């Protein structure tokens, strides 16, 4: 019985003590070293804060394996880790700390990223040099652990401007990686190429799928995603065979036609999530890496990364919707209408709602928002049963797969018609000469605004293509061209920045 993710690490230390567990562009460590270093960090934490349990420890992260080792050290101490990117705007970091109120802050950044004038923050490199493991105290902590203890909290944007810390338990992550292991036949030969920042929940799948399987996790240098040719060569050099990436990262390779000119990587799995995958990008990858298993993953942070999956085993046209599929084992995904009634027929739009072990514990130090988001299942009245209403709208296709249509707040009323902005975006993103696009609605002027990235302005050409795909009332009224679309730190289109840009244009 697995009730704590450290059981995976300790099993791997026994089975593969000398096997490389983690590697970045500067260092690598074996499973034995992984466990040993984590215990050293844990002992240091216990010396500083005593035997308190389930307290937040902030970890200043970098794209390095030291950050992951720090996470495990926090877990060994009986507390939970919170990744913090100190390069974010100072105001946002302060808002996170105000909500989190961390018991301690430890610094896993590379030396050149550290600030010499920061006091009260403990550097991992120093901790590892000057601490001895206290096995007895660590054993005492483990004996009192339960699977509903929090493992980590990741901060997401809040609608009020205040970041929300999504707290996730051990049992939710164990459930996730066991489902991946069984569904996709992961094994100890998997070599995962980590793309996602550690304060983005996509990285959770990299860290813990590798831990579950006794696999190798390669932390890819951030600079490579600005040089896609070198990125693909790096995948080959490190024998990386598994990608669990944000859609934007796969799109970069397709945008630059990178696979046209370099040897294609030998991949077993290409999995993606975070945004709607443009089918033209998927088809580009399938053309050059045909033997890989391609999987569309869906789920918000609040349900521990992913609750549905769809393995692509047939061809899709560029303007088709790619299914997000069906629920993972031990997760229940349902569609509810506006009156919170269950939808069980095809092609009827409803809100995607989720229940099961996958649900997060809630938002740290924010009971009000937790109660708003994690609600009583309206289909059950006899006992307490929580669901998470995602705010995403979808429908069942004829095969029982869920099709994601749009965000609930992306549905607009325009020219007397109810329109899903997501449907317009699918049509736009199927146009070959557009790299990426998105739509916002200017409710004051009652105009649909299209933001698009391409080599040059091409409004007339876009309209000509849309005339073949959409009725005229769904065509955007305003087109704003970018050579580089603004992206947020997680590689998604920065819709907030675009909205601010729209206000400036109107002013």
C-alpha positions in Angstrom: 0.0 0.0 0.0 1.4 3.4 -1.0 0.4 6.3 1.2 3.4 8.5 0.8 5.4 9.4 -2.3 8.7 8.8 -0.5 7.9 5.1 -0.6 8.6 5.3 -4.4 12.0 6.9 -3.8 13.0 4.4 -1.2 12.0 1.5 -3.3 14.0 2.8 -6.2 17.0 3.3 -3.9 16.9 -0.4 -3.1 16.3 -1.6 -6.7 18.5 0.9 -8.6 20.9 2.6 -6.1 23.4 3.6 -8.8 21.0 4.5 -11.6 20.8 8.1 -12.6 17.6 9.5 -11.2 17.9 13.2 -12.0 20.0 15.2 -14.4 20.3 18.8 -15.6 22.9 20.5 -17.8 25.2 20.9 -14.8 25.0 17.7 -12.7 23.3 14.3 -12.2 22.6 12.2 -9.1 21.8 8.6 -8.5 18.7 7.3 -6.7 20.9 6.6 -3.6 22.2 10.2 -3.7 18.6 11.5 -4.3 17.3 9.9 -1.1 20.4 10.8 0.9 20.4 14.5 0.0 16.7 14.8 0.7 17.2 13.3 4.2 20.0 15.8 4.9 17.7 18.7 3.9 14.9 17.2 6.0 17.1 16.9 9.1 18.1 20.6 8.7 14.5 21.6 8.5 13.7 19.7 11.7 16.5 21.4 13.5 15.1 24.8 12.5 11.3 24.3 13.0 11.0 21.2 15.2 8.6 18.4 14.6 5.7 20.5 13.3 3.6 18.7 10.6 2.0 19.8 7.4 3.4 23.3 7.3 4.3 25.3 4.1 8.0 25.5 3.2 8.7 27.8 0.3 11.4 26.6 -2.1 13.0 29.2 -4.4 13.3 27.3 -7.6 15.5 27.1 -10.6 15.6 24.8 -13.6 17.9 22.4 -11.8 17.7 19.0 -10.1 18.5 20.7 -6.8 15.0 22.1 -6.7 13.5 18.6 -6.9 15.8 17.3 -4.2 14.7 20.3 -2.0 11.0 19.2 -2.6 11.7 15.7 -1.3 13.6 17.1 1.6 10.6 19.1 2.6 8.4 16.0 2.3 10.8 14.0 4.5 10.4 16.7 7.2 6.7 16.0 7.3 5.7 19.3 5.7 4.8 20.4 2.2 6.7 22.3 -0.4 5.6 25.4 -2.3 7.7 26.2 -5.5 8.3 30.0 -5.8 9.9 31.6 -8.9 11.7 34.6 -7.4 12.2 36.1 -10.8 8.4 36.9 -10.9 7.4 40.5 -10.3 8.1 41.4 -6.7 4.5 42.3 -6.0 3.3 38.8 -7.0 5.9 37.1 -4.9 4.8 39.2 -1.9 1.2 38.3 -2.5 2.1 34.6 -2.5 4.0 35.0 0.8 1.1 37.0 2.3 -1.3 34.1 1.6 1.2 31.3 2.3 2.9 32.6 5.4 5.7 30.1 5.0 7.3 28.5 8.0 10.6 28.7 6.3 12.2 29.6 2.9 14.9 27.6 1.3 16.8 28.5 -1.8 17.6 25.9 -4.5 18.6 28.4 -7.2 21.9 28.2 -9.0 24.7 30.3 -7.4 24.5 33.0 -10.0 20.8 33.4 -9.5 21.1 34.1 -5.8 21.1 37.5 -4.1 23.7 38.0 -1.5 21.6 40.5 0.5 18.8 38.1 1.3 18.7 37.2 5.0 16.6 34.4 6.6 16.7 32.2 3.5 18.6 29.0 3.7 20.6 27.8 0.7 20.4 24.2 -0.2 24.1 24.0 -1.2 25.1 25.1 2.3 22.6 22.8 4.0 24.0 19.8 2.2 27.6 20.6 3.3 27.0 21.0 7.0 24.2 18.7 8.1 24.1 15.1 9.3 21.1 12.8 8.8 18.9 12.1 11.8 17.4 8.7 10.8 15.5 8.2 14.1 13.6 11.5 13.8 12.8 10.9 10.2 11.4 7.5 11.0 9.2 9.0 13.7 7.7 11.4 11.2 7.1 8.7 8.6 5.2 6.6 11.1 2.7 9.3 11.7 2.2 10.2 8.0 -1.2 9.6 6.3 -2.1 9.8 2.6 -4.3 12.9 3.0 -1.3 15.0 4.2 -0.5 17.8 1.8 2.4 17.1 -0.6 2.7 20.5 -2.3 0.9 23.7 -3.0 1.1 25.5 -6.4 -0.1 29.1 -6.8 -2.5 29.9 -9.7 -4.0 33.2 -10.7 -7.0 34.4 -8.8 -9.9 36.3 -10.3 -9.5 39.0 -7.7 -5.9 39.4 -8.5 -4.8 37.5 -5.4 -2.9 34.2 -6.2 -4.6 31.0 -4.9 -2.5 28.2 -3.5 -3.8 24.8 -4.6 -2.9 22.3 -1.9 -2.6 18.7 -3.1 -2.3 15.5 -1.1 0.0 12.5 -1.4 -3.0 10.3 -2.2 -4.0 12.4 -5.2 -0.5 12.3 -6.7 -0.2 8.6 -6.0 -3.5 8.0 -7.7 -2.4 10.1 -10.8 0.9 8.2 -11.3 -0.6 4.8 -10.7 -3.2 5.6 -13.4 -0.4 6.7 -15.9 1.6 3.6 -15.1 -1.4 1.3 -15.8 -2.9 3.2 -18.7 0.3 3.9 -20.7 2.5 1.0 -19.6 5.3 3.3 -18.3 8.4 1.4 -17.1 11.9 1.9 -15.8 13.2 2.5 -19.3 11.3 5.8 -19.6 13.5 8.9 -19.9 11.4 12.0 -19.3 12.4 15.4 -20.7 11.1 18.0 -18.2 9.9 21.2 -20.0 7.5 22.7 -17.5 8.6 25.1 -14.7 8.4 23.5 -11.3 5.7 26.0 -10.2 3.5 24.8 -13.0 1.6 21.6 -12.3 2.6 20.0 -15.6 6.0 19.4 -14.0 4.3 17.2 -11.3 3.7 14.5 -13.9 7.4 14.6 -14.8 8.7 14.4 -11.2 6.3 11.7 -9.9 5.9 9.5 -13.0 9.7 9.2 -13.0 9.7 8.4 -9.3 6.9 5.8 -9.7 8.8 4.0 -12.4 12.4 4.3 -11.3 12.9 6.2 -14.5 15.3 9.0 -15.4 14.2 12.7 -15.3 16.1 15.1 -17.5 15.6 18.8 -16.7 15.9 20.5 -20.0 17.7 23.9 -20.1 15.2 26.8 -20.6 17.4 28.4 -23.3 16.8 25.4 -25.6 13.2 26.3 -26.1 14.4 29.4 -27.9 16.6 27.3 -30.1 14.4 24.4 -31.2 17.0 22.7 -33.4 19.3 22.4 -30.5 16.4 21.3 -28.4 15.7 18.3 -30.7 19.3 17.4 -30.8 19.5 17.5 -27.0 16.6 15.1 -26.8 18.6 12.6 -29.0 21.8 13.2 -27.1 20.2 12.4 -23.7 18.1 9.5 -25.2 14.9 11.2 -24.0 11.9 9.1 -25.1 9.0 10.7 -23.2 7.6 14.2 -23.5 4.8 15.4 -21.2 4.8 19.0 -22.4 2.6 22.0 -22.5 1.1 22.5 -26.0 3.1 25.7 -26.5 6.4 23.8 -26.3 5.4 21.4 -29.0 4.1 24.3 -31.0 7.5 26.0 -31.0 9.1 23.0 -32.7 6.3 23.0 -35.4 6.4 26.8 -35.9 10.0 26.7 -36.8 9.6 23.6 -38.9 12.5 22.1 -36.9 11.9 18.5 -37.7 12.3 19.3 -41.4 16.0 19.7 -41.0 17.2 17.6 -38.0 16.9 13.9 -37.2 13.7 13.2 -35.5 13.9 12.1 -31.9 13.2 8.5 -31.0 10.1 9.0 -28.8 7.8 6.5 -27.1 5.3 9.1 -25.8 4.3 12.6 -26.7 1.7 13.9 -24.2 0.4 17.4 -24.1 -2.0 19.6 -22.0 -2.5 23.1 -20.8 -4.2 24.5 -24.0 -6.1 23.3 -27.0 -3.7 21.5 -29.3 -4.0 22.9 -32.8 -4.4 19.8 -35.0 -2.0 21.2 -37.6 0.7 21.1 -34.9 -0.2 17.5 -33.9 -0.1 16.4 -37.5 3.3 18.0 -38.0 4.7 15.9 -35.1 3.0 12.8 -36.3 4.5 13.2 -39.7 8.1 13.2 -38.4 7.7 11.0 -35.3 5.1 8.5 -36.4 5.9 5.7 -33.9 5.2 7.7 -30.7 2.0 7.3 -28.7 0.2 10.7 -28.8 -2.0 11.5 -25.9 -4.2 14.6 -25.2 -4.4 15.2 -21.5 -6.9 17.4 -19.8 -7.4 18.8 -16.3 -7.0 21.9 -14.1 -4.6 22.2 -11.2 -7.4 21.7 -8.8 -7.9 18.0 -9.8 -4.2 17.1 -9.7 -3.0 17.7 -13.2 -5.2 15.5 -15.4 -8.6 13.8 -15.1 -9.2 12.7 -18.7 -7.0 11.4 -21.6 -7.4 10.7 -25.3 -4.9 8.6 -27.1 -4.8 9.7 -30.8 -5.1 6.6 -33.0 -6.8 8.2 -36.0 -6.2 11.1 -38.3 -7.8 14.5 -37.7 -8.3 17.4 -40.1 -6.9 20.8 -39.1 -10.3 22.3 -38.3 -11.6 19.4 -36.2 -11.9 19.5 -32.4 -9.5 17.0 -30.7 -11.3 15.0 -27.9 -10.1 15.3 -24.4 -11.4 11.7 -24.0 -12.6 9.8 -21.0 -11.8 9.8 -17.3 -8.8 8.1 -15.8 -9.5 5.2 -13.6 -10.8 6.2 -10.1 -11.9 9.7 -11.4 -15.4 10.6 -12.3 -15.9 13.3 -14.9 -19.4 14.4 -15.7 -21.2 17.2 -17.7 -23.8 19.3 -15.9 -26.3 21.7 -17.5 -27.1 25.2 -16.1 -29.5 23.7 -13.6 -26.8 21.2 -12.4 -28.6 18.3 -14.0 -26.6 15.4 -15.4 -26.1 15.4 -19.2 -26.0 11.9 -20.6 -26.8 12.5 -24.3 -24.4 13.3 -27.2 -23.7 16.7 -28.5 -25.3 18.7 -25.6 -23.1 21.3 -24.1 -22.4 21.3 -20.3 -19.9 22.2 -17.7 -17.1 19.7 -17.1 -17.2 18.7 -13.4 -15.0 16.2 -11.6 -15.1 14.1 -8.4 -12.8 11.5 -6.9 -9.4 11.2 -5.1 -7.9 13.5 -7.7 -9.5 16.6 -6.1 -7.2 19.0 -4.3 -7.5 19.6 -0.6 -8.5 23.2 -1.4 -6.9 26.6 -1.5 -4.4 27.2 1.2 -5.5 29.7 3.8 -8.6 30.6 1.8 -11.7 28.8 3.0 -14.1 31.2 1.2 -12.6 30.4 -2.2 -12.4 26.7 -1.4 -16.1 26.5 -0.5 -16.9 28.4 -3.8 -14.9 26.0 -6.0 -15.3 22.6 -4.3 -19.0 22.2 -4.0 -21.4 19.5 -2.8 -22.2 17.1 -5.7 -25.7 18.2 -6.7 -26.6 14.7 -7.8 -25.9 13.4 -4.2 -27.9 14.6 -1.2 -27.5 11.7 1.3 -23.9 12.3 2.3 -21.0 14.7 1.7 -19.5 14.4 -1.7 -17.4 17.1 -3.3 -17.0 18.0 -7.0 -14.9 20.6 -8.7 -16.7 22.6 -11.3 -14.0 23.5 -13.8 -15.7 26.3 -15.7 -14.9 24.5 -18.9 -17.6 23.6 -21.4 -17.8 20.4 -23.3 -20.0 17.8 -24.9 -20.0 14.1 -25.7 -19.2 12.9 -29.2 -20.8 9.8 -30.7 -18.1 7.6 -29.2 -18.6 8.9 -25.6 -15.5 11.0 -25.6 -15.7 14.5 -24.2 -14.9 17.4 -26.6 -13.7 20.6 -24.9 -15.5 23.5 -26.5 -14.5 26.6 -24.6 -14.3 28.3 -21.2 -17.6 29.0 -19.6 -16.7 32.7 -19.5 -15.7 32.6 -23.2 -19.3 32.2 -24.3 -20.7 35.5 -25.6 -23.9 36.9 -27.0 -23.1 38.6 -30.3 -25.5 39.9 -33.0 -28.3 37.8 -31.4 -26.2 34.6 -31.4 -24.7 32.6 -28.6 -21.1 32.1 -29.7 -18.2 30.1 -28.2 -15.0 32.0 -28.7 -13.2 28.6 -28.5 -14.9 27.5 -31.7 -13.6 30.6 -33.5 -10.1 29.9 -32.2 -10.2 26.3 -33.5 -11.1 27.6 -37.0 -8.4 30.3 -36.8 -5.7 27.9 -35.6 -6.4 25.5 -38.5 -5.3 28.2 -41.0 -1.8 27.1 -42.2 -0.2 30.6 -42.3 -1.2 31.5 -38.8 1.1 30.4 -36.0 -1.3 30.9 -33.2 -4.3 33.1 -32.4 -6.9 33.8 -29.7 -10.1 35.9 -29.4 -11.5 38.2 -26.8 -14.8 40.0 -26.8 -15.1 43.8 -26.3 -18.5 44.0 -24.7 -18.7 47.8 -24.9 -18.2 48.0 -28.6 -19.7 44.6 -29.1 -16.9 43.4 -31.2 -15.0 40.1 -31.4 -11.3 40.8 -31.4 -8.8 38.4 -33.0 -5.2 38.5 -31.9 -3.0 36.5 -34.2 0.7 35.7 -34.8 2.1 35.3 -38.3 5.0 36.4 -40.4 3.1 39.4 -41.7 -0.3 41.1 -41.4 -2.9 39.1 -43.3 -6.4 40.1 -42.4 -7.9 39.7 -45.9 -6.4 36.2 -46.2 -7.8 35.2 -42.7 -11.3 36.4 -43.6 -11.1 34.5 -46.9 -10.2 31.3 -44.9 -12.9 31.9 -42.3 -15.5 32.3 -44.9 -15.0 28.6 -45.7 -15.3 27.5 -42.1 -17.7 29.8 -40.1 -20.9 31.8 -40.6 -20.3 35.5 -41.0 -21.7 36.4 -37.6 -18.8 34.4 -36.0 -16.1 36.3 -37.9 -14.0 38.6 -35.8 -14.6 42.3 -36.2 -11.1 43.5 -35.3 -7.7 41.9 -36.1 -4.5 42.7 -34.2 -1.3 41.3 -35.6 1.7 40.1 -33.6 5.1 38.8 -34.7 5.4 37.4 -31.2 2.3 36.7 -29.2 2.6 37.6 -25.5 2.9 34.4 -23.4 2.7 33.9 -19.7 5.5 32.2 -17.7 3.8 28.8 -18.3 3.9 29.1 -22.0 0.2 29.9 -22.5 -1.2 32.8 -24.4 -1.3 35.7 -22.0 -4.9 36.7 -22.3 -4.6 39.2 -19.4 -1.9 41.1 -21.3 -4.0 41.0 -24.5 -6.9 42.4 -22.6 -4.8 45.2 -21.2 -3.5 45.9 -24.7 -7.0 46.1 -26.0 -7.9 48.7 -23.3 -4.9 50.8 -24.4 -5.9 50.6 -28.1 -9.4 51.8 -27.2 -8.0 54.6 -25.0 
